[in-house]
C-alpha cells in the first residue's frame, strides 16, 4: 500500500455518511453518486426477494474490503453465508462475500465503473460471483465467475436477457427469475 493509497483510505474512512449520496473508494479515487432511481432500486429489491435467506445474509449500503486492497466498493447488493457476518465497523472482508450484484446506472461513468473497474476489484478480492444487471436497451444480466485474483479478471461469463431465468452457479446456486425486471425508459439512456 502506498502512502497516497493509505491517505485516501484514511480520508474515505473518516467521511461521515451524506444522505442521498453513495460513497465508494475505487482505484484511489473517492467516488460520490446520487442515490439510485426507481427502476434501479426495483431490480435490487426483486433480486433481494429471491435470495434464500435460510442460506444467505443479504447486504446493501455496506462497503466491501477486497483482500490486500484499499478499494472500498459499495455494491447494490451482496451475499454472505447466513450468520457469517461479524461486526465489521467499516467494511466486510471480501473473503466472506459469495456474490456481488451491481445494477448499472445510466451514466457513462457508472457503466465504465461496473463493467471495467469493478470486475477487476471484485476478482482481485476473490469474490466467486459478480452479477451485472444492465437495464439499458432490452436488458441483460452478465454473470461473471471463476475469479483470478492475480490477474484481476473473471475467467468465465454468461449473458442472459431480461425475462429469462438466470442460473447463479455455486457457491450461490439458485436461479434468478428476471421476468419482472424492466429496462430503463428510452429517454433515460445516454
C-alpha positions as CSV (number, residue, x, y, z in Angstrom):
1,X,0.0,0.0,0.0
2,X,1.5,3.4,-1.0
3,X,1.3,6.5,1.2
4,X,-1.2,8.0,-1.2
5,X,-3.4,4.9,-1.1
6,X,-3.2,4.8,2.7
7,X,-4.1,8.5,3.0
8,X,-7.1,8.1,0.6
9,X,-8.3,5.1,2.7
10,X,-8.0,7.2,5.9
11,X,-9.9,10.0,4.3
12,X,-12.6,7.7,3.0
13,X,-13.0,6.0,6.4
14,X,-13.2,9.4,8.2
15,X,-16.0,10.7,5.9
16,X,-19.5,11.0,7.5
17,X,-22.3,9.5,5.5
18,X,-24.2,12.0,3.4
19,X,-27.9,11.5,3.0
20,X,-28.9,10.7,-0.6
21,X,-25.2,10.1,-1.7
22,X,-23.4,6.8,-2.1
23,X,-19.6,7.0,-1.5
24,X,-17.0,4.5,-2.7
25,X,-13.3,4.3,-2.9
26,X,-12.3,2.9,-6.3
27,X,-8.7,2.8,-7.6
28,X,-7.6,5.6,-5.3
29,X,-10.4,7.9,-6.0
30,X,-13.4,8.8,-3.8
31,X,-16.5,8.4,-6.0
32,X,-19.8,10.1,-4.9
33,X,-23.0,9.2,-6.7
34,X,-26.6,10.3,-6.2
35,X,-28.9,7.7,-4.7
36,X,-30.2,5.4,-7.4
37,X,-33.6,5.9,-9.0
38,X,-36.8,3.8,-9.0
39,X,-36.0,1.4,-11.9
40,X,-32.6,0.6,-10.4
41,X,-33.9,0.1,-6.9
42,X,-36.8,-2.0,-8.1
43,X,-34.4,-4.5,-9.7
44,X,-32.3,-4.7,-6.5
45,X,-35.5,-5.3,-4.5
46,X,-36.6,-8.0,-6.9
47,X,-33.3,-9.8,-6.5
48,X,-33.4,-9.4,-2.7
49,X,-36.8,-11.1,-2.6
50,X,-35.5,-14.2,-4.4
51,X,-32.5,-14.9,-2.1
52,X,-32.9,-18.0,0.0
53,X,-32.5,-16.3,3.4
54,X,-32.0,-19.6,5.2
55,X,-28.7,-19.9,3.3
56,X,-27.6,-16.3,2.8
57,X,-27.4,-13.0,4.5
58,X,-28.3,-10.1,2.1
59,X,-26.4,-6.8,2.4
60,X,-26.6,-3.4,0.8
61,X,-25.3,0.1,1.7
62,X,-22.2,-1.7,3.1
63,X,-18.7,-1.5,1.7
64,X,-16.5,-4.5,0.9
65,X,-12.8,-4.6,1.7
66,X,-11.2,-6.6,-1.1
67,X,-8.2,-8.7,0.2
68,X,-5.0,-6.7,0.4
69,X,-6.5,-3.7,-1.4
70,X,-7.5,-0.2,-0.4
71,X,-10.6,-0.1,-2.6
72,X,-14.0,0.1,-0.8
73,X,-16.7,-0.7,-3.4
74,X,-20.3,-0.4,-2.1
75,X,-22.3,-2.8,-4.3
76,X,-26.0,-2.6,-4.8
77,X,-26.3,-5.9,-3.0
78,X,-24.0,-8.7,-1.8
79,X,-24.4,-12.1,-0.2
80,X,-22.5,-13.9,2.6
81,X,-23.3,-17.2,4.2
82,X,-26.1,-16.9,6.7
83,X,-24.6,-16.0,10.0
84,X,-21.0,-15.4,8.6
85,X,-21.2,-11.7,9.0
86,X,-19.3,-10.3,12.0
87,X,-19.4,-6.8,13.4
88,X,-17.1,-5.1,11.0
89,X,-17.1,-1.4,11.6
90,X,-16.2,-0.1,8.2
91,X,-16.2,-2.9,5.5
92,X,-16.8,-6.6,5.1
93,X,-13.7,-8.6,4.1
94,X,-14.1,-9.9,0.6
95,X,-13.3,-13.5,1.7
96,X,-16.7,-13.6,3.3
97,X,-18.5,-12.4,0.2
98,X,-20.0,-15.0,-2.1
99,X,-21.7,-12.8,-4.7
100,X,-21.9,-9.1,-5.6
101,X,-24.6,-7.5,-7.7
102,X,-24.4,-4.2,-9.5
103,X,-27.3,-2.6,-11.4
104,X,-25.8,-0.4,-14.0
105,X,-26.9,3.3,-13.8
106,X,-27.5,5.4,-17.0
107,X,-24.3,7.5,-17.0
108,X,-21.2,6.6,-19.0
109,X,-19.0,6.8,-15.8
110,X,-21.3,4.3,-14.0
111,X,-21.1,1.9,-16.9
112,X,-17.3,2.1,-17.0
113,X,-17.1,1.5,-13.3
114,X,-19.5,-1.5,-13.3
115,X,-18.1,-3.1,-16.5
116,X,-14.4,-2.2,-16.4
117,X,-13.2,-1.2,-12.9
118,X,-15.3,-3.3,-10.5
119,X,-14.8,-6.7,-12.2
120,X,-11.0,-6.2,-11.6
121,X,-11.6,-5.1,-8.0
122,X,-14.0,-8.0,-7.2
123,X,-11.9,-10.6,-9.0
124,X,-8.7,-9.5,-7.1
125,X,-10.8,-9.8,-3.9
126,X,-11.6,-13.4,-4.8
127,X,-15.4,-12.9,-4.9
128,X,-16.8,-16.0,-6.6
129,X,-19.8,-14.5,-8.5
130,X,-20.2,-11.0,-9.9
131,X,-23.6,-10.2,-11.4
132,X,-24.1,-7.1,-13.5
133,X,-27.7,-6.2,-14.3
134,X,-27.8,-3.8,-17.3
135,X,-31.2,-2.3,-17.8
136,X,-30.1,-0.3,-20.9
137,X,-31.7,-1.3,-24.2
138,X,-33.6,-4.6,-23.8
139,X,-31.9,-5.5,-20.6
140,X,-29.1,-8.0,-20.0
141,X,-27.7,-9.9,-17.0
142,X,-23.9,-10.7,-17.0
143,X,-22.8,-13.4,-14.6
144,X,-19.0,-13.4,-14.1
145,X,-17.4,-16.4,-12.3
146,X,-14.1,-18.1,-11.6
147,X,-12.1,-15.1,-10.4
148,X,-8.4,-14.9,-11.0
149,X,-7.2,-12.7,-8.1
150,X,-3.6,-12.4,-9.5
151,X,-4.8,-11.1,-12.9
152,X,-7.8,-9.3,-11.6
153,X,-10.3,-10.8,-14.0
154,X,-13.1,-13.4,-14.2
155,X,-12.4,-16.4,-16.4
156,X,-16.0,-17.3,-17.2
157,X,-19.1,-15.3,-18.1
158,X,-22.6,-15.9,-19.1
159,X,-25.0,-13.3,-20.6
160,X,-28.8,-13.6,-20.2
161,X,-31.6,-11.3,-21.1
162,X,-34.5,-9.9,-19.1
163,X,-37.3,-12.3,-19.0
164,X,-35.1,-15.4,-19.0
165,X,-34.2,-17.4,-15.8
166,X,-30.6,-16.9,-15.0
167,X,-28.7,-19.7,-13.1
168,X,-26.3,-18.4,-10.5
169,X,-23.6,-21.0,-10.1
170,X,-22.1,-22.3,-6.8
171,X,-21.4,-21.1,-4.2
172,X,-24.7,-19.2,-4.8
173,X,-26.6,-22.0,-6.5
174,X,-30.1,-20.6,-7.2
175,X,-31.9,-19.4,-10.3
176,X,-32.8,-15.8,-10.6
177,X,-36.2,-15.0,-12.1
178,X,-35.8,-11.9,-14.3
179,X,-39.4,-11.9,-15.6
180,X,-40.3,-8.7,-13.7
181,X,-37.0,-6.8,-14.5
182,X,-37.7,-3.8,-16.7
183,X,-35.3,-1.9,-18.9
184,X,-34.7,1.8,-18.4
185,X,-37.1,4.1,-20.3
186,X,-35.5,5.2,-23.7
187,X,-35.3,8.8,-22.5
188,X,-33.1,7.9,-19.5
189,X,-30.2,6.5,-21.7
190,X,-27.1,8.4,-22.7
